[in-house]
């Protein structure tokens, strides 16, 4: 099995490269300004299909948007079954906020295995979020919406704020896991999550 390059499609010694709506350069990864201009000029969705298309496009850009699940909560609520389409000011505000965040010139730096990294976590009733940082620069943002089951929030959504933050941070912190396993902390919920 060999690897073949098409000489006509190869670019050597480029200072930046556009690839799948992103620009890669020495500073990191940026959203392509051509794509963000298109997003900036989008009109408000007029129906469920247009909203789902917008949310799909936003999800593709999610690594550039901190707390995306929190900011899209009002929009995602419109996509639920048995919810009648009614676009109001809270939806418009969320739509505009997400568009503005995508259009910010956010650069994600490249991960350097030789440097220490920090994971910042946050939680709300709408979602869980995390940011991976090195040298005070973001490497990636991640978020996850709190889900409903049978009209009720999942157990993690009913946790207190500190427990919700542990719910986010536990999978990323093996050091915390070993510490929790060595202690006889009376906060058993923290130990179970770790």
Backbone as a chain_set.jsonl record, in Angstrom:
{"seq": "XXXXXXXXXXXXXXXXXXXXXXXXXXXXXXXXXXXXXXXXXXXXXXXXXXXXXXXXXXXXXXXXXXXXXXXXXXXXXXXXXXXXXXXXXXXXXXXXXXXXXXXXXXXXXXXXXXXXXXXXXXXXXXXXXXXXXXXXXXXXXXXXXXXXXXXXXXXXXXXXXXXXXXXXXXXXXXXXXXXXXXXXXXXXXXXXXX", "coords": {"N": [[0.857, -1.164, 0.0], [0.813, 2.021, -1.033], [1.552, 5.525, -0.723], [0.391, 8.183, -2.586], [1.06, 11.285, -4.054], [-0.473, 14.038, -5.629], [1.097, 16.151, -7.659], [0.147, 18.568, -8.699], [-1.717, 19.331, -6.848], [-0.398, 19.754, -4.516], [1.014, 21.881, -2.089], [3.849, 23.505, -1.183], [5.821, 24.749, 1.523], [4.0, 26.697, 2.509], [2.667, 29.524, 4.234], [0.219, 29.591, 5.371], [-2.703, 27.497, 5.385], [-5.784, 26.686, 3.927], [-8.369, 24.623, 4.964], [-11.131, 22.644, 4.978], [-12.91, 24.757, 5.886], [-11.358, 25.993, 7.772], [-8.445, 27.843, 8.804], [-5.103, 27.154, 8.88], [-2.177, 28.103, 10.426], [1.02, 29.457, 11.515], [0.355, 30.454, 14.013], [-1.815, 28.995, 14.888], [-5.093, 27.544, 14.677], [-7.756, 28.924, 12.853], [-11.118, 30.086, 12.259], [-12.226, 30.175, 8.872], [-12.339, 33.31, 7.376], [-14.009, 33.803, 5.159], [-16.038, 31.932, 5.49], [-17.04, 32.672, 8.005], [-18.06, 35.168, 7.401], [-20.187, 34.486, 5.755], [-21.775, 33.21, 7.669], [-22.241, 35.338, 9.399], [-23.919, 36.883, 7.825], [-26.232, 35.419, 7.704], [-29.754, 35.015, 7.755], [-32.41, 35.001, 10.196], [-33.64, 31.793, 11.205], [-36.51, 30.408, 9.594], [-38.007, 28.205, 9.943], [-38.159, 24.846, 11.334], [-36.371, 23.136, 9.953], [-34.463, 24.924, 8.848], [-33.405, 25.927, 11.226], [-32.258, 23.599, 12.313], [-30.303, 23.145, 10.377], [-28.685, 25.394, 10.802], [-27.842, 24.897, 13.466], [-26.377, 22.563, 13.04], [-24.288, 23.545, 11.452], [-23.14, 25.283, 13.274], [-22.321, 23.457, 15.194], [-20.209, 22.259, 13.876], [-18.33, 24.26, 14.095], [-17.82, 24.234, 16.755], [-15.511, 23.901, 18.357], [-14.413, 26.382, 18.533], [-16.058, 27.895, 20.088], [-16.735, 28.894, 23.236], [-18.646, 27.374, 25.839], [-20.818, 26.522, 24.247], [-23.115, 24.82, 24.374], [-24.594, 25.999, 26.42], [-25.169, 28.507, 25.267], [-26.739, 27.803, 23.082], [-29.019, 26.71, 24.12], [-31.696, 27.761, 24.188], [-32.289, 27.708, 21.474], [-32.035, 24.988, 20.843], [-34.144, 24.021, 22.308], [-36.329, 24.543, 20.719], [-36.207, 22.527, 18.864], [-37.189, 20.23, 19.903], [-39.41, 17.391, 20.138], [-42.939, 17.743, 19.873], [-42.929, 20.464, 20.346], [-44.108, 23.517, 19.45], [-43.348, 25.528, 16.626], [-42.22, 28.663, 17.262], [-40.754, 31.512, 16.892], [-39.094, 33.713, 18.938], [-38.053, 36.634, 20.872], [-36.075, 35.694, 22.662], [-35.013, 33.538, 21.294], [-34.015, 34.847, 19.046], [-32.079, 36.446, 20.229], [-30.284, 34.497, 21.238], [-29.544, 33.284, 18.822], [-28.249, 35.426, 17.509], [-26.158, 35.897, 19.326], [-24.657, 33.511, 19.168], [-23.889, 33.601, 16.47], [-22.302, 35.932, 16.552], [-20.244, 35.063, 18.25], [-19.048, 33.061, 16.711], [-18.033, 34.625, 14.679], [-16.056, 36.084, 15.915], [-12.548, 36.672, 16.114], [-11.202, 34.111, 16.905], [-8.462, 32.254, 17.81], [-7.2, 29.042, 17.908], [-4.635, 27.536, 19.593], [-1.892, 25.309, 18.883], [-1.485, 22.109, 20.4], [1.094, 21.452, 22.679], [3.07, 18.955, 23.621], [5.183, 19.089, 25.394], [4.705, 21.074, 27.211], [2.958, 22.222, 30.174], [-0.584, 21.76, 30.615], [-3.86, 23.138, 31.108], [-7.092, 22.355, 32.232], [-10.094, 23.892, 32.193], [-13.237, 23.901, 33.725], [-16.822, 24.114, 33.576], [-20.223, 24.362, 34.575], [-23.738, 24.354, 34.038], [-27.332, 24.522, 34.317], [-28.086, 24.193, 31.707], [-25.94, 23.053, 30.338], [-22.671, 21.436, 30.12], [-19.284, 22.454, 30.217], [-15.928, 22.824, 28.901], [-12.527, 23.941, 28.733], [-9.482, 23.617, 27.147], [-6.282, 24.65, 27.863], [-3.14, 26.158, 27.15], [-0.283, 27.973, 28.007], [-1.87, 30.229, 28.581], [-3.528, 30.348, 26.359], [-6.265, 29.283, 24.363], [-6.722, 25.895, 23.415], [-8.729, 24.185, 22.735], [-12.293, 24.239, 22.872], [-14.998, 22.712, 24.553], [-18.289, 21.424, 24.869], [-21.324, 20.179, 26.309], [-24.704, 19.464, 26.069], [-27.121, 19.383, 28.681], [-29.185, 16.634, 29.042], [-32.632, 15.695, 28.658], [-34.668, 13.194, 30.067], [-37.568, 11.484, 29.641], [-38.925, 13.868, 30.14], [-37.661, 14.75, 32.406], [-34.75, 16.084, 33.966], [-31.482, 14.681, 33.543], [-29.675, 12.779, 36.023], [-27.217, 14.05, 36.496], [-27.779, 16.665, 35.863], [-29.229, 17.556, 37.968], [-27.491, 17.878, 40.011], [-25.644, 19.796, 42.457], [-23.867, 22.936, 41.859], [-21.059, 22.598, 42.351], [-20.831, 19.816, 42.28], [-21.634, 19.328, 39.67], [-19.527, 20.493, 38.287], [-17.472, 18.719, 38.992], [-18.493, 16.527, 37.709], [-17.951, 17.182, 35.054], [-15.159, 17.494, 35.087], [-14.047, 15.09, 35.945], [-13.593, 12.949, 33.929], [-11.312, 13.985, 32.695], [-9.216, 14.226, 34.448], [-6.931, 12.347, 35.64], [-5.231, 12.388, 37.799], [-6.763, 13.508, 39.853], [-8.577, 11.472, 40.119], [-7.056, 9.344, 41.212], [-6.37, 10.531, 43.634], [-8.894, 10.856, 44.824], [-9.558, 8.19, 45.183], [-7.817, 7.452, 47.183], [-8.544, 8.748, 49.469], [-10.682, 9.145, 52.378], [-12.974, 10.647, 51.982], [-15.952, 12.2, 53.029], [-17.747, 12.995, 51.129], [-19.355, 11.244, 49.223], [-20.435, 11.267, 46.659], [-18.62, 12.637, 45.054], [-16.501, 10.827, 45.105], [-17.666, 8.577, 43.873], [-18.079, 9.519, 41.245], [-15.493, 9.91, 40.43]], "CA": [[0.0, 0.0, 0.0], [1.66, 3.199, -1.155], [0.954, 6.844, -0.63], [0.679, 8.898, -3.822], [0.725, 12.701, -4.018], [-0.685, 14.697, -6.905], [1.963, 17.33, -7.634], [-0.648, 19.767, -8.986], [-2.528, 19.67, -5.679], [0.487, 19.909, -3.359], [1.564, 23.208, -1.85], [5.016, 23.361, -0.318], [6.293, 25.958, 2.209], [2.938, 27.692, 2.636], [2.576, 30.109, 5.572], [-1.092, 29.208, 5.888], [-3.433, 26.563, 4.536], [-7.221, 26.584, 4.162], [-8.781, 23.227, 4.895], [-12.448, 22.396, 5.564], [-13.456, 25.911, 6.583], [-10.418, 26.46, 8.793], [-7.14, 28.298, 8.335], [-4.008, 26.67, 9.72], [-0.948, 28.868, 10.228], [1.991, 29.305, 12.602], [-0.264, 30.83, 15.282], [-2.828, 28.023, 15.286], [-6.225, 27.29, 13.788], [-8.753, 29.996, 12.87], [-12.195, 29.901, 11.288], [-12.007, 30.865, 7.603], [-13.151, 34.533, 7.338], [-15.053, 33.685, 4.139], [-17.133, 31.165, 6.093], [-17.663, 33.437, 9.086], [-18.843, 36.233, 6.768], [-21.448, 33.853, 5.354], [-22.555, 32.994, 8.887], [-22.649, 36.659, 9.886], [-24.995, 37.391, 6.973], [-27.406, 34.542, 7.738], [-30.988, 35.552, 8.341], [-32.977, 34.137, 11.232], [-34.363, 30.636, 10.666], [-37.961, 30.587, 9.457], [-38.673, 26.939, 10.264], [-37.342, 23.876, 12.062], [-35.29, 22.645, 9.094], [-33.421, 25.956, 8.789], [-32.757, 25.974, 12.539], [-31.409, 22.411, 12.425], [-29.14, 23.378, 9.519], [-27.833, 26.35, 11.507], [-27.225, 24.221, 14.614], [-25.369, 21.649, 12.508], [-23.143, 24.355, 11.042], [-22.536, 25.777, 14.512], [-21.641, 22.328, 15.835], [-18.94, 22.081, 13.172], [-17.425, 25.3, 14.593], [-17.925, 24.21, 18.216], [-14.226, 23.996, 19.065], [-14.074, 27.8, 18.649], [-17.102, 28.597, 20.838], [-16.85, 28.46, 24.63], [-19.986, 27.205, 26.425], [-21.787, 26.457, 23.151], [-24.373, 24.201, 24.819], [-25.314, 27.016, 27.183], [-25.644, 29.568, 24.373], [-27.728, 27.29, 22.126], [-30.105, 26.033, 24.843], [-33.008, 28.249, 23.729], [-32.488, 27.254, 20.095], [-32.243, 23.539, 20.869], [-35.478, 23.759, 22.861], [-37.278, 24.588, 19.596], [-36.083, 21.325, 18.034], [-37.764, 19.09, 20.619], [-40.711, 16.904, 19.681], [-44.124, 18.327, 20.512], [-42.754, 21.896, 20.589], [-44.588, 24.263, 18.289], [-42.4, 26.537, 16.156], [-42.575, 30.054, 17.543], [-39.504, 32.249, 17.037], [-39.322, 34.918, 19.736], [-36.863, 37.458, 21.126], [-35.011, 34.91, 23.305], [-34.384, 32.757, 20.226], [-33.248, 35.778, 18.219], [-30.909, 36.854, 21.014], [-29.353, 33.361, 21.242], [-29.079, 33.142, 17.44], [-27.286, 36.498, 17.247], [-24.995, 35.688, 20.198], [-23.855, 32.419, 18.607], [-23.273, 34.128, 15.244], [-21.235, 36.862, 16.946], [-19.125, 34.298, 18.809], [-18.367, 32.399, 15.592], [-17.347, 35.637, 13.873], [-14.899, 36.622, 16.629], [-11.294, 36.121, 15.597], [-10.671, 33.192, 17.906], [-7.419, 31.352, 17.31], [-6.869, 27.926, 18.783], [-3.22, 27.227, 19.452], [-1.578, 23.887, 18.767], [-1.093, 21.466, 21.648], [2.523, 21.146, 22.796], [3.181, 17.886, 24.616], [6.256, 19.392, 26.342], [4.271, 22.13, 28.128], [1.79, 21.867, 30.994], [-1.886, 22.197, 30.111], [-4.886, 23.342, 32.121], [-8.468, 22.135, 31.798], [-11.064, 24.656, 32.975], [-14.563, 23.327, 33.552], [-17.946, 24.922, 34.014], [-21.482, 23.652, 34.412], [-24.976, 25.07, 34.308], [-28.476, 23.652, 34.075], [-28.199, 23.956, 30.267], [-24.881, 22.227, 29.782], [-21.357, 21.292, 30.731], [-18.284, 22.991, 29.297], [-14.519, 22.704, 29.269], [-11.552, 24.608, 27.874], [-8.107, 23.143, 27.277], [-5.457, 25.853, 27.735], [-1.683, 26.111, 27.33], [0.291, 29.324, 27.925], [-3.004, 31.16, 28.595], [-4.182, 30.374, 25.047], [-7.128, 28.112, 24.22], [-6.419, 24.862, 22.431], [-10.043, 23.719, 22.288], [-13.454, 24.386, 23.742], [-15.929, 21.59, 24.422], [-19.477, 21.553, 25.704], [-22.328, 19.139, 26.124], [-26.002, 19.869, 26.599], [-27.775, 18.494, 29.64], [-30.29, 15.964, 28.346], [-33.849, 15.359, 29.382], [-35.208, 11.848, 29.86], [-38.969, 11.441, 30.073], [-39.292, 15.182, 30.648], [-36.903, 15.061, 33.619], [-33.317, 16.245, 33.746], [-30.691, 13.533, 33.97], [-29.213, 12.947, 37.402], [-26.123, 15.017, 36.584], [-28.322, 18.014, 35.752], [-29.811, 17.948, 39.241], [-26.42, 18.063, 40.986], [-25.272, 21.167, 42.788], [-22.862, 23.477, 40.94], [-19.747, 21.972, 42.552], [-20.896, 18.43, 41.802], [-21.68, 19.368, 38.209], [-18.168, 20.747, 37.817], [-16.742, 17.463, 39.115], [-19.025, 15.673, 36.65], [-17.228, 17.52, 33.833], [-13.711, 17.379, 35.189], [-13.602, 13.743, 36.285], [-12.965, 12.174, 32.856], [-10.089, 14.591, 32.196], [-8.213, 14.386, 35.5], [-6.578, 11.066, 36.249], [-4.625, 12.669, 39.095], [-7.858, 13.668, 40.804], [-9.169, 10.155, 40.332], [-6.253, 8.581, 42.168], [-6.48, 11.207, 44.919], [-10.197, 10.517, 45.394], [-9.558, 6.786, 45.58], [-6.959, 7.28, 48.351], [-9.065, 9.482, 50.614], [-11.959, 8.702, 52.94], [-13.792, 11.851, 51.91], [-17.36, 11.892, 53.268], [-18.564, 13.383, 49.974], [-19.301, 10.017, 48.423], [-20.782, 11.525, 45.259], [-17.377, 12.97, 44.368], [-15.716, 9.6, 44.952], [-18.306, 7.707, 42.883], [-17.856, 10.065, 39.906], [-14.088, 9.736, 40.084]], "C": [[0.906, 1.23, 0.0], [0.865, 4.479, -1.033], [1.376, 7.629, -1.858], [0.215, 10.343, -3.672], [0.538, 13.208, -5.437], [0.076, 16.016, -6.851], [1.179, 18.621, -7.855], [-1.466, 20.229, -7.781], [-1.696, 19.857, -4.416], [1.008, 21.34, -3.285], [2.674, 23.064, -0.82], [5.395, 24.732, 0.245], [5.242, 27.067, 2.239], [2.921, 28.218, 4.064], [1.22, 29.824, 6.211], [-1.805, 28.334, 4.866], [-4.907, 26.609, 4.924], [-7.612, 25.127, 3.99], [-10.092, 23.067, 5.648], [-12.963, 23.559, 6.417], [-12.581, 26.458, 7.69], [-9.148, 26.953, 8.115], [-6.107, 27.857, 9.363], [-2.774, 27.494, 9.392], [-0.045, 28.683, 11.443], [1.382, 29.604, 13.97], [-1.282, 29.816, 15.784], [-3.886, 27.847, 14.218], [-7.243, 28.405, 13.97], [-9.915, 29.594, 11.974], [-11.874, 30.705, 10.026], [-12.905, 32.101, 7.553], [-14.246, 34.504, 6.267], [-16.271, 32.96, 4.709], [-17.824, 31.964, 7.188], [-18.47, 34.605, 8.537], [-20.19, 35.688, 6.312], [-22.349, 33.649, 6.568], [-23.083, 34.318, 9.418], [-23.847, 37.192, 9.114], [-26.235, 36.506, 6.955], [-28.603, 35.26, 8.342], [-31.5, 34.562, 9.385], [-33.705, 32.963, 10.59], [-35.869, 30.887, 10.648], [-38.73, 29.313, 9.792], [-37.673, 25.999, 10.94], [-36.158, 23.389, 11.233], [-34.145, 23.647, 9.023], [-32.686, 26.064, 10.12], [-31.82, 24.781, 12.716], [-30.157, 22.549, 11.558], [-28.16, 24.329, 10.198], [-27.111, 25.67, 12.664], [-26.164, 23.22, 14.172], [-24.108, 22.381, 12.097], [-22.39, 24.863, 12.274], [-21.762, 24.653, 15.206], [-20.288, 22.071, 15.179], [-17.888, 23.072, 13.688], [-17.302, 25.269, 16.12], [-16.599, 24.339, 18.954], [-13.769, 25.442, 19.236], [-15.021, 28.558, 19.582], [-17.169, 28.081, 22.271], [-18.313, 28.396, 25.065], [-21.085, 27.171, 25.36], [-23.127, 25.885, 23.601], [-25.226, 25.196, 25.593], [-25.938, 28.053, 26.247], [-26.705, 29.09, 23.383], [-28.933, 26.647, 22.805], [-31.482, 26.469, 24.345], [-33.31, 27.769, 22.317], [-32.775, 25.753, 20.059], [-33.615, 23.18, 21.415], [-36.537, 23.754, 21.76], [-37.242, 23.325, 18.742], [-36.695, 20.091, 18.695], [-39.099, 18.683, 20.0], [-41.81, 17.589, 20.481], [-43.933, 19.784, 20.911], [-43.152, 22.623, 19.314], [-43.569, 25.347, 17.929], [-42.943, 27.926, 16.459], [-41.287, 30.8, 17.87], [-39.781, 33.522, 17.817], [-38.002, 35.625, 20.028], [-35.739, 36.669, 21.811], [-34.284, 34.045, 22.276], [-33.506, 33.656, 19.362], [-31.966, 36.205, 18.932], [-29.857, 35.741, 21.024], [-28.735, 33.168, 19.861], [-27.993, 34.178, 17.142], [-26.012, 36.317, 18.069], [-24.075, 34.611, 19.625], [-23.171, 32.879, 17.326], [-22.11, 35.049, 15.578], [-20.012, 36.111, 17.474], [-18.345, 33.569, 17.713], [-17.523, 33.402, 14.822], [-16.196, 36.318, 14.606], [-13.638, 35.966, 16.081], [-10.635, 35.271, 16.68], [-9.646, 32.277, 17.26], [-7.191, 30.27, 18.353], [-5.417, 27.557, 18.537], [-3.022, 25.713, 19.354], [-1.129, 23.342, 20.121], [0.395, 21.126, 21.603], [2.697, 20.16, 23.945], [4.25, 18.176, 25.676], [5.853, 20.441, 27.376], [3.092, 21.656, 28.968], [0.51, 22.44, 30.38], [-2.865, 22.298, 31.274], [-6.24, 23.047, 31.488], [-9.365, 22.929, 32.734], [-12.434, 24.074, 32.685], [-15.624, 24.262, 34.102], [-19.211, 24.106, 33.788], [-22.637, 24.585, 34.716], [-26.115, 24.09, 34.085], [-28.64, 23.339, 32.588], [-27.12, 23.02, 29.738], [-23.61, 22.224, 30.604], [-20.33, 21.811, 29.734], [-16.875, 22.82, 29.824], [-13.67, 23.47, 28.263], [-10.183, 24.024, 28.182], [-7.197, 24.313, 26.939], [-3.984, 25.511, 27.93], [-1.154, 27.523, 27.126], [-0.795, 30.392, 27.821], [-3.683, 31.312, 27.241], [-5.049, 29.132, 24.907], [-6.627, 27.169, 23.131], [-7.73, 24.328, 21.864], [-11.084, 24.048, 23.343], [-14.331, 23.156, 23.516], [-17.127, 21.861, 25.31], [-20.452, 20.444, 25.367], [-23.608, 19.613, 26.781], [-26.468, 18.87, 27.649], [-28.993, 17.909, 28.944], [-31.48, 15.76, 29.282], [-34.221, 13.917, 29.064], [-36.606, 11.817, 30.452], [-39.396, 12.757, 30.714], [-38.543, 15.596, 31.897], [-35.436, 15.22, 33.262], [-32.592, 14.981, 34.194], [-30.146, 13.809, 35.363], [-28.104, 13.979, 37.506], [-26.633, 16.445, 36.502], [-28.916, 18.482, 37.068], [-28.761, 18.107, 40.336], [-26.25, 19.546, 41.313], [-24.181, 21.632, 41.823], [-21.51, 22.792, 41.108], [-19.74, 20.528, 42.077], [-20.946, 18.383, 40.286], [-20.296, 19.618, 37.644], [-17.308, 19.496, 37.926], [-17.193, 16.502, 38.025], [-18.309, 15.933, 35.334], [-15.762, 17.16, 33.96], [-13.223, 15.955, 35.416], [-12.972, 12.991, 35.123], [-11.62, 12.728, 32.4], [-8.952, 14.584, 33.205], [-7.889, 13.058, 36.166], [-5.931, 11.272, 37.611], [-5.678, 12.835, 40.167], [-8.486, 12.328, 41.122], [-8.373, 9.373, 41.356], [-6.312, 9.214, 43.55], [-7.796, 10.844, 45.592], [-10.238, 9.077, 45.877], [-8.734, 6.549, 46.844], [-7.539, 7.923, 49.606], [-10.358, 8.859, 51.129], [-12.881, 9.909, 53.045], [-15.265, 11.498, 52.132], [-18.263, 12.256, 52.083], [-18.55, 12.235, 48.974], [-19.637, 10.256, 46.954], [-19.534, 11.865, 44.459], [-16.564, 11.704, 44.11], [-16.332, 8.688, 43.897], [-18.038, 8.201, 41.474], [-16.407, 9.855, 39.485], [-13.824, 8.279, 39.817]], "O": [[1.675, 1.442, 0.938], [-0.352, 4.496, -1.222], [2.566, 7.739, -2.15], [-0.898, 10.595, -3.212], [1.296, 12.853, -6.339], [-0.274, 16.903, -6.072], [1.506, 19.653, -7.268], [-1.862, 21.392, -7.707], [-2.255, 20.097, -3.346], [1.392, 21.928, -4.296], [2.453, 22.559, 0.281], [5.308, 25.745, -0.449], [5.558, 28.236, 2.019], [3.133, 27.456, 5.007], [1.088, 29.817, 7.434], [-1.556, 28.412, 3.663], [-5.243, 26.574, 6.108], [-7.244, 24.479, 3.011], [-10.147, 23.332, 6.849], [-13.404, 23.352, 7.548], [-13.023, 27.304, 8.467], [-8.818, 26.539, 7.003], [-6.223, 28.15, 10.553], [-2.366, 27.582, 8.234], [-0.319, 27.845, 12.302], [1.84, 29.069, 14.98], [-1.583, 29.78, 16.978], [-3.622, 27.981, 13.023], [-7.559, 28.79, 15.096], [-9.723, 28.837, 11.023], [-11.31, 31.796, 10.112], [-14.122, 31.967, 7.677], [-15.299, 35.114, 6.448], [-17.408, 33.343, 4.433], [-19.05, 31.942, 7.296], [-19.467, 34.999, 9.143], [-21.216, 36.351, 6.465], [-23.554, 33.892, 6.496], [-24.237, 34.41, 9.838], [-24.698, 37.878, 9.681], [-27.197, 36.816, 6.254], [-28.478, 36.01, 9.311], [-31.056, 33.415, 9.433], [-34.325, 33.123, 9.539], [-36.424, 31.495, 11.562], [-39.955, 29.334, 9.911], [-36.497, 26.326, 11.093], [-35.055, 23.244, 11.76], [-32.98, 23.263, 9.127], [-31.472, 26.271, 10.141], [-30.706, 24.939, 13.215], [-29.074, 22.119, 11.957], [-26.951, 24.103, 10.174], [-25.903, 25.844, 12.829], [-25.155, 23.047, 14.857], [-22.997, 21.916, 12.351], [-21.159, 24.87, 12.305], [-20.677, 24.879, 15.741], [-19.328, 21.706, 15.858], [-16.698, 22.759, 13.716], [-16.736, 26.189, 16.711], [-16.572, 24.842, 20.078], [-12.84, 25.709, 19.998], [-14.809, 29.742, 19.84], [-17.61, 26.955, 22.502], [-19.117, 29.255, 24.704], [-22.162, 27.732, 25.56], [-24.174, 26.421, 23.237], [-26.446, 25.227, 25.436], [-27.097, 28.431, 26.417], [-27.493, 29.899, 22.893], [-29.79, 26.088, 22.12], [-32.345, 25.625, 24.107], [-34.457, 27.458, 21.997], [-33.657, 25.303, 19.328], [-34.189, 22.158, 21.037], [-37.532, 23.037, 21.86], [-38.169, 23.082, 17.969], [-36.712, 19.016, 18.096], [-39.817, 19.501, 19.424], [-41.611, 17.963, 21.636], [-44.693, 20.299, 21.731], [-42.602, 22.374, 18.241], [-43.001, 25.998, 18.806], [-44.003, 28.31, 15.964], [-40.789, 30.727, 18.994], [-40.614, 34.329, 17.406], [-36.959, 35.253, 19.49], [-34.565, 36.947, 21.567], [-33.074, 33.844, 22.377], [-32.395, 33.28, 18.989], [-30.905, 36.311, 18.316], [-28.67, 36.01, 20.84], [-27.536, 32.917, 19.746], [-26.945, 33.845, 16.59], [-24.911, 36.555, 17.571], [-22.856, 34.78, 19.599], [-21.995, 32.58, 17.114], [-21.048, 34.96, 14.961], [-18.877, 36.482, 17.177], [-17.12, 33.473, 17.783], [-16.428, 33.077, 14.364], [-15.431, 37.059, 13.988], [-13.676, 34.82, 15.633], [-9.641, 35.67, 17.287], [-9.94, 31.604, 16.272], [-7.013, 30.558, 19.536], [-5.019, 27.297, 17.401], [-3.911, 24.941, 19.713], [-0.469, 24.039, 20.892], [0.89, 20.584, 20.615], [2.491, 20.508, 25.108], [4.226, 17.573, 26.748], [6.595, 20.673, 28.33], [2.319, 20.799, 28.539], [0.534, 23.473, 29.712], [-2.711, 21.625, 32.293], [-6.504, 23.439, 30.351], [-9.394, 22.669, 33.937], [-12.76, 23.786, 31.533], [-15.36, 25.09, 34.974], [-19.254, 23.254, 32.901], [-22.527, 25.488, 35.545], [-25.88, 22.943, 33.703], [-29.262, 22.337, 32.235], [-27.361, 22.272, 28.79], [-23.49, 22.902, 31.625], [-20.493, 21.624, 28.528], [-16.653, 22.687, 31.028], [-14.043, 23.627, 27.1], [-9.776, 23.947, 29.341], [-7.313, 24.906, 25.867], [-3.63, 24.682, 28.768], [-1.538, 28.197, 26.17], [-0.655, 31.35, 27.06], [-4.352, 32.317, 27.003], [-4.627, 28.04, 25.286], [-6.171, 27.599, 22.071], [-7.834, 24.053, 20.669], [-10.793, 24.124, 24.536], [-14.391, 22.627, 22.407], [-16.996, 22.459, 26.378], [-20.408, 19.854, 24.288], [-23.597, 20.102, 27.91], [-26.239, 17.667, 27.525], [-29.755, 18.644, 28.316], [-31.345, 15.669, 30.502], [-34.099, 13.475, 27.921], [-36.792, 12.097, 31.636], [-40.132, 12.768, 31.701], [-38.766, 16.695, 32.406], [-34.94, 14.557, 32.351], [-33.037, 14.294, 35.113], [-30.159, 14.95, 35.825], [-28.04, 14.714, 38.491], [-25.987, 17.356, 37.02], [-29.091, 19.684, 37.271], [-29.102, 18.436, 41.472], [-26.657, 20.422, 40.55], [-23.634, 20.833, 41.063], [-20.874, 22.439, 40.115], [-18.741, 20.065, 41.525], [-20.359, 17.489, 39.677], [-19.923, 19.024, 36.632], [-16.493, 19.233, 37.042], [-16.386, 15.751, 37.478], [-18.079, 14.997, 34.569], [-15.181, 16.583, 33.04], [-12.073, 15.65, 35.1], [-11.892, 12.427, 35.3], [-10.85, 12.002, 31.77], [-7.82, 14.908, 32.847], [-8.52, 12.692, 37.157], [-6.066, 10.422, 38.49], [-5.502, 12.349, 41.284], [-8.883, 12.074, 42.26], [-8.951, 8.795, 42.276], [-6.305, 8.495, 44.55], [-7.824, 10.556, 46.789], [-10.887, 8.779, 46.879], [-8.933, 5.538, 47.517], [-7.056, 7.656, 50.706], [-11.042, 8.137, 50.405], [-13.49, 10.148, 54.087], [-15.778, 10.585, 51.485], [-19.427, 11.856, 52.051], [-17.808, 12.267, 47.992], [-19.168, 9.516, 46.09], [-19.396, 11.435, 43.314], [-16.004, 11.528, 43.028], [-15.607, 8.085, 43.107], [-17.791, 7.39, 40.582], [-16.129, 9.644, 38.304], [-12.694, 7.903, 39.505]]}, "num_chains": 1, "name": "protein.A"}
